[in-house]
Amino acid sequence: MSRPRIVIVGAGFAGYRTARSLARAARGRADITLLNPTDYFLYLPLLPQVSAGILEPRRVTVSLSGTLPDVRLVLGEAGRLDFDGRAVHYTDPEGRQGTLQYDRLVLAAGSVNKLLPIPGVAEHAHGFRGLPEALYLRDHVTRQMELAATADDPEERAARRTFVVVGAGYTGTEVAAQGQLFTDALVRSGPLRDDVRPRWMLLDIADRVLPELDERLSRTADAVLRGRGVDVRMGTSVKEATRDGVLLTDGESVDTRTLVWCVGVRPDPLVESLGVPLERGRLLVEPTLQVPGRPEVFACGDAAAVPDLEKPGQYTPMTAQHAWRQGKVAAHNIAASLTGRELRPYRHKDMGFVVDLGGVKAAANPLGVHLSGLPAGVVTRGYHLAAMPGNRVRVAADWLLDAVLPRQGVQLGLVRSWAVPLDTASPELVRAPAGGEPRGAAGGGAHGDSAHGDGSRARGGGGGEDTSRTITSPTPEPVRTEPARRRVQPERAQADGTAVESATGGGGGEDTTRTITSPTPEPVKNEPAKRRHDDGPTGMDGRPTKDEPVGEPTPTKPQPGGEPTKNQPGGEPAKNQTGGEPAKNQPGGEPARNQPGGEPARNQPGGEPAKNQPGDRPTQRNPR
């Protein structure tokens, strides 16, 4: 008799716990497959400490293959689910299609950033659900502090030192608390010219901080934040966001370059395509975590609306604690369904909550005992060490080093703002722009280097309760017409915070260039000889794009100051170079190249047409 096949989609708190519990119970008597686009589980509660420079990024990631030796890991992004055929169709990181057959299926797709219809938020705000977003925020805050220290305009200095966090729940409260300590540490290492402290604002439409927790925890957190100088505004939110600041619902306008969106989460969009009953976007399940009418399909975590048996008529909230416990129940019920045993419903009893406020400050109520200050800090960190499935020694070592050594306030430049837009179905994956000019590329938006791609979406399984699935756009990459002997310099920042590439002889005007750090090849560029080959953009999942049909060559015309490219259907802008206008992409075409019978590109040194360099090969994006 063949062994039962169990497929788990997503490796967040629910998916990871399900896989680990099933592997221990099955002991080799079942084929367990975990489908996830990343090879790690992300411990989300410690993510604010990554953005504050306390923990290194890999400390909050746990290797899936290293901690789940009896589980087969498949790197891929869940696509179409065939319930009737009992199959999960997916796409691997290199664009190949695959299918996983199952006897039991677990949907633990998790959640993504929650969006609200507020003008400018999608363009100028960034979420805080994934590791790339935390890395970006750390670099961005450091950059703003450094630019503020050298700015001549007092208003600009104040705007760069102002950081606005929207949402006073778990994440927003911890981000504001850790962020204030981080910027204060940066000031101590390099005092500001006018000796004014950085300003952090925490906004929420609720009447108190941490509205979902006990009121005593709320008062403790509020007192700690205000004592550090955080401007806590309850009953207030953002009415409109622009590149230069935000307009609040109380009518006040705040100049800022930083808007962090922590208003909550929404279920992964994957569940919307399943054609099954939903409850506020979450997959409606029975108390046994089974999908109604599909007893072989289980769902848990943020993507599932699980009835709260302790509060009839309600559903369990979208928290890591519930997801972790539901994963264990899902594993038990899957094993029971295969062996004919009785399934058990999901019940829970709150054991208390902990909120890390940075330093030795915290708010906690373990087993209903209210704690604050140092005792709460000890309990909070002890809880996190006990809850983490790995890296405990490394995390403890980083905490010790942070207590005795100053933090390193440097920019690594690993993640750019356009790679982690707020409107994404995958906070866990960095995405490269594809088709269309990145929004805000020239001006920097509220984030200094803010820009977005073409709106392609991604989702699947990520750390925490986030999951990831990347869908890359089939539109082509841009042509970059550049002068000879161009050399790429390290990333520099303009006065408005826009990070750009520096090229010899660069002209004026708006600069829409950007540095893309990726080991994959770049599309063919029209350039003269002696050009140095650069690395090019890749898809969000790290795979290179493929060849598009060759279009007609596109000449460039000299323009004073270097006017930025205008988007044409199916294309992305070329980069500005000295004295010339970037080539414009033609509809449906690829980067312009010189073909027989075509017009040579103009404005090249020496007046010769640009030639494709040996070894350069255009690439094309994988179709959806």
N, C-alpha and C positions, 0 to 999 in steps of 0.2 A: 504494500500500500504506500502510495506516495505521500510525502510530508505536506502538510497544509502550507499554503503560501500566504503570508501576511505582509501587506504593503502599508507603510506609514508615510504620509505626505506631510513634510514639515518637521524640523528639528528644534522647535522652541521648547518652552518648559513642558508643555503637554506631550509633544511628539517625542522628545528625548526621554522623558520619564516612562512613556509607554514602551519604547524600544528597550530600555534598560530592564524594566520589570518583566517584559515578555521573554527576553533572552535568559534571564535568570530562572524563570519558571519553565521554559521549554527545554532547556539543556540539550539543544541540538535536535529536538524532535519536530521542529518547524523551521521553514525557510522565512526569515524575517528580513525584509528589505526596507531601508530608510531612504526616501527620495528627498534630496535637498540640494540647492545650487551651491552652497558653501560647505566646507568640511569641518565646521565648528558649531558648537552650541554657545550662544552668547548669554552671559549672566547680566541681564539688563539692569538690576538695581545698582550696580557699581559703575554704570556708564557715566554719571555725572563726575565721578572721580577721574575718569579718563580725560574728560574735557577740561578739568582743572589741573591736569598735569601731575596728579598724585600717583595714578597707576599707569603703567605702560599698557598699550592696547591689547597685547597678547595675554595679559594677566586675566582679563575677563572673558577670554575665549577658551573653550574646552574642546580638544580634539575628539571628533566623533569616532574615527577608526581606532584611536588610542584607548578610549574608554568603553567602547562597545565592540569588543573583539568578535562576538558571535552574531553580529548584525552586518549584513551586506549593505554598504553605503553606495548609492548611485547618485553621482553628481548630475543634476538635471533640474529642469523647471517644469512643474506640472502644468499640463495644458488641458486637453479635453478628457473628461472622465466618462467612460462608457459603463454605466451601471448594469445594463442588460448583458453586455459581453464580459462584465467583470474585468475591465482593463483600464489602466491609467496610461495615457499617452503623454510623453514628455519630450523635451529637447535638451540635449546635453550641452556643455559649454562650447563645443565646437560646431554647434548647429545641426548635429545629426539627430534624427528622430528615433525614438524608442518606445517600446510598449512593455508594461509590466502587468502580468496576469496575477489575479489575487483570488483567494478564497475568503479572506477578511481584509477590509480596508479601513484605515484610520485617517480621518481628515483632521489634521492639527495645523491648519494654515495660518493661524495667528491673526495679527492686526497690523494696520498701517496708520500713518498720521491722519487725524481727523481734520477735514476741511470745512470751512464755513464760508458762505457767500459774502465775503467782505472785500471790497475793491483793493487791489494791490497786494493782498496777503500772499497769494500763490506765487507772485513774481518776486516779492522782496523778503519773505520770511523763510526760515528754515526750521525743519522739525528736529526731533531728538529721539528717534526710535532705533537707530542703527549705529554701528561702529564708525562708518564713514562720516556720518553727521557729527559725531562727537569729535572726531579728528579734525574735521573742518572747523568746528566752533573753537577749538583750542588755538588753531593757527589764526583764525580770524580775530579773536579777542587780542591775541598777542600783537598782531599787525596793527590793529586800531590803536593800541596803547603806544606803540612805537611811532606811528604817524602823528599821534596827538602831541608827542614830545617834541616834534620838529616843526609842527605847523605854526605859521605866523599869525593866522586869523584866530582870535579868541573864540569866536562862534564855532569855527571848525574844530578847535581843540575840545570844546565842550561836547559837541555832537559825537565825536569819536570816542569820548570817554563815557558816553551814555549807552547803557545796555538794557533793552526792554524784553522782559519775559512775560508771555501771555499764558495764563493757566497756573493756578495755585494748588494743583493736586500734588501727588507724590513727586513726579518728575520736575515740574516747574519750580516747586519749592526747593528741591535739592539743587537744581541748576543755579538758581539765584543765590542760594547760601554758599555753595562752593565757588561760584563765579566771583562773588565779592571778595572772598579770601584770596583767590587767584590774582585778581587785579591789584589788590593791596600789596601782594608779594612782588608784583612787577614794579609797582611804584617804589618800593623800598630798594629794589636793585638799581633803579634808574629814576630818580625823582623827577616829577613833572616841573615844567618851567614856572607855572603859577601856583604850585603847591596845592592844587585842588584834587580831592579824592575822586576816583571814578564813581559814577552814579549808576546803580542798578535799580530797576523798577520791576515790581511784580504786580501784574494786573489779573483780575478775575471778576466775573459778574456775580460770583457768590458773595455772601456776607461775611465770610471768614476764610482764613487759610486752611487748607486740608479739610474741606467741607464734608468729605466722606468719612472722616475719622472722628474719634471721640473729641468732644469740645475741649477737654483739658490738653490733649495733644496739640490741638489747634492753637490754643493760647500760648503753649510753650514755644512752638515754632514761630509764631508771630512775634513774640518777645525777643527771641534770638535774632531774627531777621532785622527788626527795627533797631536793636542794639548795635548791630554792625553797620547801620546806615542805609539799609535797603529801603527804598521808597515803596511801601506796600499800599496798593490802592485797591480796596475791595469795592464791588459794585461798579467797576469801571473796566472797559475793554477797548479794543481798537475799532474805530469806525472806518478808517481808511489808512492804507500804508503807501508810502511813496519811496523813491530812492533816497530822499533826504530826511525822512522822519515818519512819524505816525500822528494821526489825528485821533484823539481819544473821544469816547462817547460823552464825556463831560464837557467837550468843547475845547480842551487844551491841546495845543500842538507841541509835540516833543521832537526836537531835532536829534536824530540818532542814525547810526549806520548799522545797527544790530537789532534784529527782531527775531526772537526765538519763540517758536510756536509749540506750546505744550498743553493745548486745550483738551487733549484726550486722544482716543484712538477709535478706529472703526474697523470692522471685520475685513479680512483680506478680500479683494474683489473676486477672487476665484470662486467663492461660494455663490455669487450672484448668477453665475452661468450654469448652475447645476439643475435648475428647473424644479427645485423642491421648496417646501414652505420655509419662509424666513421670518424672523422676529427682529425687526429693526436692523436688518442686514445680516443678522447672525443665523446660522443654520439651526432650525428648530429640531431638538432631539428629545427623546424620552428620558426619564430619570436614569435608565440603564445606559445612556449615552448612545443608543441606537437611533438611526435615522428612521422615522416612521415609514413603513412599507418596504424598508430595505434592511432587514435584520442582520445582513452581513456587513453593513457599513456603519462604522462608529465615528463620532465626531466629538472633539473636546477642545478645551482652550478658548481663546478669544473668539474664534470663528463659530463657536457653538453656543446656542441659547439653552443652557441647562436649567431645568426647573429647580428653584431653591425650596427644598422640602422643609427647611426651617422657617421659611417665610412664604406660605402658600400664595400663589398668584404672582410671584416675582421670579426673576431669573438671577443666577449667580453673577456677580460683577466680573468685569474683565480685568482680573488681577493675576499676578504670577503665582500667588498662593493657591488660588482655585485651579489654575491650569496644571500646576504640579500635582495636586491631589487627584484631579480628574484623570491625569495620565495613568496613575496607578490603578484607578478603578477600571479604566478602559482595558488595561492589560489583563486584569483579573477576569473581566467579562468576556474578552475574546477567548481566553483559555477555557473558560467555562462553556462557552458556546461550541467549542470544538470537542469537548469531552462529555457534554450532556449534563453538566452541573447547573445549578441555579445561578442566575445572574443577580447581582445586587445593585440597588440604586445608589446614586451619588448623594451622600450626606456629608455635611461638614460642621465643624464647630470652631469658631474663631479662637485662635490661641493668642491673639494680640497683634500689634503692628509696631514697626520700627521705622523711623525716618532719620536719616543721617544728615545733619546740618553742618558738617565740616568741623575740622579741628577735634576738640573733645566734646562738642555739643551734639546733642541728639534728643529726640523725643521718642519714648517707647512705653508700651503698656503690656509687657509679657504677662500672660495669664490674668489680665485685668489689673495688674499693679502699675500705677502710673509712675514713670521715672523721667527725670530730666537731668541735664548737665552731664558730668563725668560718668555716673552710673549708667545712664541711658546710652552714652557713647560706647561703654564697654559691652553692654548687652547687644547693641546694634551690630558692632563689628564681630562679636562672637557669633551672632546669628548668621551673618553673611558667610563666615568661614565654615560654619557647620552646613549651610545650605548648598554651598558650591560643590559640584561633583568633581572638581579638580583644581589644581593651581593654588591650593591653600597656602603652601609655604612661600610661594612667590608673591602672593598678595600680601601676606604678613610682612615679608621682607621689604616690600615697597612702602608699606605703612611706617615701618621703623625708619627707613631712610628718609621719608618725608618729615618725620618728627625731628631729625637731627641735622638734616642738610637743607639748604635753600633749594627751591624749585628751579628747574631749568626753563626759562622763558625764551624759547626759540621757535621759529617757524620751520616746519619740515616741508611744507608745500606738497604733501602727499595727495590731498584731496582739494579740488577746486569747487567753488560754489555751484557752478553749473552742473557738476556731477552728482549733486545731492539736492535736487529740487524738492520743494515741499509736496508738490502734486506728483507723487510717485507711488506705485504699488509695491515698491521694494526698497525700504530704507537700508536694507542689508547690502545692496549691491551698488557700486559706483557705476554710473552710466556716462558714456561719451556722447557728445552732441551728434545728431544725425539729421541732416536736412533742415534747412531754415536757420536763420541767424539766431544765435543764443540771445535770449532776451536780456537786456541790460548789459550786454557785453561792452559797449562803449563807455557807459557812464558809471558802471559799478553798482547801481542800485543801492539798497540799504545795507549791502554786505561787502562793499568794497570791490569784489570781483564777481558780483552776482550775474549769472546767466543761466539759461536753461536750454535744454535740447529741443527736440521736435515734438515732445509730448508722447513719445513711445513709452509703454508701460512695462513694468516687470513685477513678478510676484513668484512666490515659491516658498521654500522653507528657510528661515533665518534663525539667528539666535533669539533668545527671549521668546516672545510670542510672535515675532515678525517672521514672515516667510517671503520667498522671493521667486519671481518668475520673470525672466527678461524676454521682451519682444523687441527686437531691433528693427528699425525702420529700413525699408529697401532703398531709400533715397541715397544718392551718391555723396561722397566726401568732396570738399572744395579743392579747387585749383589754387595753388599759391605761386604767384609769379614773383621772383625775387632776384635781386642783383647778384653778381658774381662775388665770390669770397665772402658770402654771408656767414656770420658766426653767431651762434646762439649763446647769449650770455645768461647768467643766472637770473632767476625771476626777480623783477624789480616792481615796485609799487608806485603808481602815480599819486599825485596829490589827493585825488579823490578815492584812493584805495584800490584802483583797478590794477590787478596784477597782469603784466604783459610780458611778451618776449622783447628783448632788445636786439636790434640788428644794426650793423654798421651803416651809417648814413640814413637812419630812419627819418622819415618825414614827419611833418606836423599833422594836425587834424586829429580826428577821433581814431583811436587805436583799438581795433577789434581783434588783434592777435592774441594768442594764448599759448602757453606751454602745455603740451600733453605728454606726461611721463608714462610711457608704455613701451614694452619691449617689442611690440609687433610692428611690421612694416607699414609704411605710409603710402597713400596713393601717389602716383607719378606726378611730379611737379614740373612745370615748364621753367627750366632754368638753364643758364649757360654752363659751359664747362667749368671745372674747378669748384663746383658746388659740393658742399659737404652734405652727405645724406643724413637726414634726421629720422628719429622714430616718429611713427604716426599714430593716429587715433585708433582706438579699438572699440568694440561694442562694450556694453555695460558689463558683460560677463567675461571680458578679457579676450574674446576671440576676434580675429581680424575680419575686415569686411571683404567681400568678393567683387569680381569685376562686373561693371555695368557695360552695356554697349557703348562704343566710342562715339562721341558726338563731334560736331564740327569744331574746328579750332576757334578760339575766342580771342580776338585781339584786345590789347589793353591800350588805353589812351592816356597821355600825360594829363594829370589834373593838379592844379596847385594845392599843396597841402595834403594830398592823399585822401580822397573821399572814400568813405567806406563802401563796400559792395552792397548792392541792393538784391534782396532775395528774389529769385525766380522760382517758379514751381519745380519742386523736386530737387532743389539744390541748397547748398550752404555757402556762406560767404567766403571769398578768398581773403587773404590777409593784405593789409596795406603796406606798401613799400614806398621808398623815396620817390617823390615826383610822379608817381603813376597811380592810376586807378586800378583796383583789383579787377580781375576778370569776372564777368558775370556768368553765372551758371545758366545754361539753356534748359528749357523744359524737358524733363525726362532724361537729361544727359548726365554725363560723367565729367569730371574735371577735364577742361579743354586740353587737347593735345594736338600737336602739328601732325596732320595726315597729308598724304599725297593729294595735291590739288587744293589744299586748304591754304588760308592766309596765315602767314607766320605771325606769331605774337610780336607785338611791338614793344618798344621801350626796354629792350634788353641791352646790356653793355655791348658796345661795338655795333649795334644795329642789326645783329644776326638773329634769325629766328631761334626760339628756344628749342632745345633738343632733349629728348628723353635720355636719361643717363643709363648706362649699362647696369643691369641688376635691379633697376627700379621696376616695380611691377604694380599696376593699379589693382586695387582690391574692391570687392563689392560686398555689400551688407547681406547678411542672411535674410531671406524673406521670412515673413511671419509664418 
